[in-house]
């Protein structure tokens, strides 16, 4: 199971990949997708919506279960991954790359420092 | 009219025979089968042939699809390794005993049946699926979020959606506000004939009654009766134990899980 070093992780199993000091991508971890099983549908918010850290921003539906999605940091949605509409299983097969969920504008850069690094997250799920 | 709906027989012939006898006594106007005729017991061919002999309109379940394609995957989404190992034995055994003509029948079953009523001012769409309209093997358990259920039914234009696959029966009504009136959608899991998992080893099916005043704005106009019937559980369980199938499947029948 992969835990890329250049990603940050929340205890609710979402990852944060900083693109610069203003924008980041958000997705779910490989661990999370393996627990959920085959993803059938992803319910994502509309662009320009703002969410606080730990707030529910959408939900993900797998063959046997559905689960809420939690923001790793506060942010404004500036793009959603439209490829998931046709192919939600990208979240399973490319959880850290093609299966990203939303692109956000960071509302508080300082918050990113309190999100777990790969080593801490790996220890959490083991 | 009175519609009998049954599914998830899973090669359990004693359960199917008792179910059909029970259904006959209710004198329904139509009978539909929502799939998963095979797997987990020794009578897949006999179950297929009884349903064909009676000309019952049937849709494919995930297990039927797997066997129809001679696949080693039933789409059962097992989570535990132990479940996966048992599942492999079941699909391998089923593939080995299903005959060519019966396999061809499974291979060509339709995915959905849509029945449109036009009784009053508006349409009333009854949609029959195995798991969900979007996935033959999606498990719509009773605790599925309301928003998700409404989205699934809206996308499929289903006012009454009947399905099986989880082997746990329930009826939920979802009111959705429209411009003029509240629109009620019904999600009905019809349970399982031959492998119930709700703690009751009796087989189960549903009688759906459509009345003259049935409409999308009348919450109680659709009558749903969850029927249970006795069958020779021990005969079905013993058949499993006397076959190459894992004995645990026999205990599941005895205990209804």
Interface residues (C-beta under 8 A of the other chain):
Chain A: X37 X38 X40 X41 X43 X59 X61 X63 X64 X65 X66
Chain B: X77 X79 X132 X134 X135 X137 X138 X139 X141 X144 X145 X147 X148 X151
